[in-house]
């Protein structure tokens, strides 16, 4: 079945009519994220995620968003072990909110809580946390889920504002990270963007002060520092010491195999 929003397969609006007898058993593994090499990241998550993962940007026009890179090949998550456990100390909220997600049909004016009914923890045997009580009213568990997703949406909007500012200042440029593995195989990860350091340095004092007031300047430097994590990612996929990847403009890359962010 085709995936929706990277990890969702069969999304349905949560309702007391359809899900009155449903319960959610929390599954501790992240097997559902096995085949994604990047996931969206909120700006507030930069400090925690950037210590282990590369934070970059993807999209176009007003749809630019930050993502964390999880793999150097398509359908590869290097931070997921054989038991389905994330090996990183921090797990992005995009993954932690699963199997729930907000949907909107009116450009964000209103949101509907949905659930991926293929989630292995979904059941009608009363195992785990019920979504509705015997009277058909939302349980405290479902209220907590709603609160989490509402907070996520607030941070999503703030993150979009941050990305809009980067675009307004023309700070982003296409990039390509090239990896040479110990066996000589070359891989180039494409379709992402990063802040251009020279353009950042050329901003006026007033522009830099404006970025600093909104914490955007701190986020930019965290993003730039995080790109050092490309090296540790290559070590993961190679299983041995590997050469440091050369990060260059996308058009300058000449890989044997190109991989794009999902």
C-alpha positions as CSV (number, residue, x, y, z in Angstrom):
1,X,0.0,0.0,0.0
2,X,1.3,3.4,-0.9
3,X,2.5,5.5,2.0
4,X,1.0,8.9,2.8
5,X,3.1,11.5,4.6
6,X,6.1,9.1,4.5
7,X,5.0,6.7,7.2
8,X,1.2,6.6,7.1
9,X,-0.7,4.0,5.2
10,X,-4.4,4.0,5.9
11,X,-5.4,7.3,7.5
12,X,-9.0,7.7,8.8
13,X,-10.6,10.6,10.9
14,X,-10.9,9.6,14.5
15,X,-14.6,9.4,15.5
16,X,-16.6,7.8,18.3
17,X,-18.8,6.1,15.6
18,X,-15.8,4.3,14.0
19,X,-13.4,4.0,16.9
20,X,-15.6,3.8,19.9
21,X,-14.2,0.3,20.9
22,X,-10.7,1.0,19.7
23,X,-7.7,1.0,22.0
24,X,-4.0,1.8,21.3
25,X,-1.3,-0.5,22.7
26,X,1.9,1.5,22.6
27,X,4.5,-0.3,20.5
28,X,8.0,0.5,21.5
29,X,9.6,-0.1,18.1
30,X,9.7,2.3,15.1
31,X,9.6,-0.3,12.4
32,X,7.1,1.9,10.5
33,X,10.0,4.3,9.8
34,X,12.3,1.6,8.3
35,X,12.0,2.9,4.7
36,X,12.4,6.7,5.2
37,X,15.7,8.4,4.8
38,X,14.5,11.8,6.1
39,X,11.6,13.2,8.2
40,X,10.4,16.8,8.9
41,X,11.8,18.5,11.9
42,X,10.4,21.5,13.9
43,X,12.7,24.4,14.6
44,X,12.3,23.9,18.4
45,X,13.9,20.4,17.9
46,X,17.1,21.6,16.3
47,X,19.2,21.6,19.5
48,X,18.3,18.1,20.4
49,X,18.4,16.5,17.0
50,X,21.5,18.3,15.7
51,X,23.8,16.6,18.1
52,X,23.5,13.3,16.2
53,X,21.7,14.1,12.9
54,X,22.3,16.3,9.9
55,X,19.6,19.1,9.8
56,X,19.0,20.5,6.3
57,X,16.1,22.0,4.3
58,X,14.0,20.7,1.4
59,X,11.0,21.8,-0.7
60,X,10.4,24.8,-2.8
61,X,8.8,28.2,-2.7
62,X,6.6,28.5,0.4
63,X,6.8,24.8,1.2
64,X,10.4,24.8,2.5
65,X,10.8,22.8,5.7
66,X,13.7,21.5,7.8
67,X,14.4,17.7,7.8
68,X,16.8,15.4,9.5
69,X,18.6,13.0,7.3
70,X,18.3,9.4,8.5
71,X,20.0,7.6,5.6
72,X,22.3,8.1,2.6
73,X,20.3,5.8,0.4
74,X,16.6,5.8,-0.5
75,X,14.4,3.8,1.8
76,X,17.2,3.6,4.4
77,X,17.1,4.6,8.0
78,X,20.6,4.2,9.6
79,X,19.3,5.2,13.0
80,X,17.0,2.1,13.2
81,X,18.5,-1.2,14.4
82,X,17.4,-4.7,13.6
83,X,15.0,-4.7,16.5
84,X,13.2,-1.6,15.2
85,X,14.7,0.6,17.9
86,X,15.9,4.1,17.2
87,X,19.6,4.3,18.2
88,X,19.6,8.1,18.5
89,X,19.2,9.7,21.8
90,X,16.5,12.0,20.3
91,X,13.6,10.9,18.3
92,X,11.9,13.5,16.1
93,X,8.3,14.5,17.1
94,X,7.2,13.6,13.5
95,X,7.8,9.9,14.5
96,X,6.7,10.2,18.1
97,X,3.2,11.4,17.1
98,X,2.6,8.3,15.0
99,X,-0.1,6.8,14.5
100,X,-1.9,10.1,14.9
101,X,-1.8,13.1,12.5
102,X,-3.8,16.2,11.8
103,X,-5.4,16.7,8.3
104,X,-6.9,19.8,6.9
105,X,-9.1,20.5,3.8
106,X,-9.3,24.3,4.1
107,X,-5.6,25.4,4.1
108,X,-5.2,25.0,7.9
109,X,-8.3,26.9,9.1
110,X,-9.5,23.7,10.7
111,X,-7.9,20.4,11.6
112,X,-9.2,16.8,11.9
113,X,-7.5,14.3,14.1
114,X,-6.7,11.1,12.1
115,X,-5.1,7.8,12.9
116,X,-3.3,5.3,10.7
117,X,-5.5,2.2,11.2
118,X,-2.6,-0.1,10.1
119,X,-0.6,0.7,13.2
120,X,0.2,-2.6,14.9
121,X,-0.9,-1.3,18.3
122,X,-4.5,-0.6,17.1
123,X,-7.0,-3.2,18.5
124,X,-10.5,-3.6,19.6
125,X,-9.6,-6.0,22.5
126,X,-9.2,-3.2,25.1
127,X,-5.4,-3.7,25.2
128,X,-3.7,-0.4,26.0
129,X,-5.3,3.0,26.0
130,X,-8.9,3.4,24.8
131,X,-9.8,6.3,22.6
132,X,-13.4,6.7,23.9
133,X,-15.1,5.6,27.0
134,X,-18.3,3.5,27.2
135,X,-20.4,6.6,26.8
136,X,-18.6,7.6,23.6
137,X,-16.7,10.5,25.2
138,X,-13.0,11.2,24.6
139,X,-10.7,9.6,27.1
140,X,-7.9,11.4,28.9
141,X,-5.5,9.6,26.6
142,X,-7.1,11.0,23.5
143,X,-7.2,14.5,25.0
144,X,-3.4,14.2,25.6
145,X,-2.9,13.1,22.0
146,X,-4.9,16.2,20.8
147,X,-2.8,18.4,23.1
148,X,0.4,17.0,21.7
149,X,-0.7,17.5,18.0
150,X,-2.0,21.0,18.7
151,X,1.4,21.9,20.2
152,X,3.1,20.3,17.2
153,X,1.0,22.4,14.8
154,X,2.0,25.6,16.7
155,X,5.6,24.7,16.2
156,X,5.0,23.8,12.6
157,X,3.7,27.3,11.9
158,X,6.6,28.9,13.7
159,X,9.0,26.7,11.7
160,X,7.4,27.8,8.4
161,X,7.9,31.4,9.5
162,X,11.5,30.7,10.1
163,X,11.9,29.1,6.7
164,X,10.1,32.0,5.1
165,X,12.7,34.3,6.6
166,X,15.5,32.3,5.2
167,X,13.9,32.4,1.8
168,X,13.3,36.2,2.1
169,X,17.0,36.8,2.8
170,X,18.0,34.4,0.0
171,X,20.2,32.4,2.4
172,X,19.4,28.9,1.1
173,X,21.2,27.2,-1.8
174,X,21.0,23.6,-3.3
175,X,23.6,21.3,-1.9
176,X,24.8,17.7,-2.5
177,X,26.7,15.6,-0.1
178,X,29.0,13.1,-1.7
179,X,30.2,10.0,0.1
180,X,33.0,7.7,-0.9
181,X,32.8,4.3,0.9
182,X,35.7,2.1,1.7
183,X,34.9,-0.2,-1.2
184,X,35.1,2.8,-3.6
185,X,31.3,3.1,-4.2
186,X,30.3,6.7,-4.6
187,X,26.9,8.0,-3.3
188,X,25.6,11.5,-3.6
189,X,22.6,12.7,-1.5
190,X,20.7,15.4,-3.4
191,X,17.5,17.5,-3.3
192,X,18.3,19.4,-0.1
193,X,19.4,22.9,0.7
194,X,21.7,24.5,3.3
195,X,22.4,28.0,4.4
196,X,25.2,29.7,2.4
197,X,27.8,31.0,4.9
198,X,29.0,33.8,2.6
199,X,25.4,35.1,2.2
200,X,24.9,34.9,5.9
201,X,28.1,36.9,6.5
202,X,27.0,39.6,4.0
203,X,23.8,40.4,5.9
204,X,23.5,43.9,7.4
205,X,23.8,44.5,11.1
206,X,20.1,45.2,11.2
207,X,19.2,41.9,9.5
208,X,21.5,39.9,11.8
209,X,20.0,41.7,14.8
210,X,16.5,40.8,13.6
211,X,17.5,37.1,13.2
212,X,19.0,37.1,16.7
213,X,15.9,38.6,18.3
214,X,13.8,35.7,17.0
215,X,16.4,33.0,17.8
216,X,16.7,32.4,14.0
217,X,20.4,33.1,14.0
218,X,21.0,30.5,16.7
219,X,19.0,27.9,14.6
220,X,21.0,28.7,11.5
221,X,24.3,28.0,13.3
222,X,22.9,24.8,14.8
223,X,21.9,23.7,11.3
224,X,25.4,24.5,9.9
225,X,27.1,22.7,12.8
226,X,24.8,19.6,12.4
227,X,26.1,18.9,8.9
228,X,29.3,17.5,10.5
229,X,27.1,14.5,11.3
230,X,27.3,13.4,7.6
231,X,30.6,11.7,8.6
232,X,29.1,9.6,11.4
233,X,26.3,8.6,9.1
234,X,28.7,7.2,6.6
235,X,30.4,5.3,9.3
236,X,27.1,3.7,10.2
237,X,26.4,2.5,6.6
238,X,29.9,1.3,6.0
239,X,30.3,-0.3,9.3
240,X,33.9,0.9,9.4
241,X,35.9,4.1,9.4
242,X,35.1,6.1,6.2
243,X,36.3,9.3,4.6
244,X,34.6,12.6,5.4
245,X,31.9,13.5,2.9
246,X,32.5,16.5,0.7
247,X,29.6,18.9,0.8
248,X,29.3,21.0,-2.4
249,X,26.9,22.7,-4.7
250,X,24.5,20.2,-6.2
251,X,25.4,21.1,-9.8
252,X,29.1,20.3,-9.1
253,X,28.5,16.8,-7.9
254,X,29.2,13.9,-10.3
255,X,28.1,10.8,-8.4
256,X,27.9,7.2,-9.6
257,X,24.5,7.0,-7.8
258,X,22.2,9.8,-6.8
259,X,19.9,9.5,-3.9
260,X,17.2,12.1,-3.1
261,X,15.5,12.9,0.2
262,X,12.1,11.3,0.5
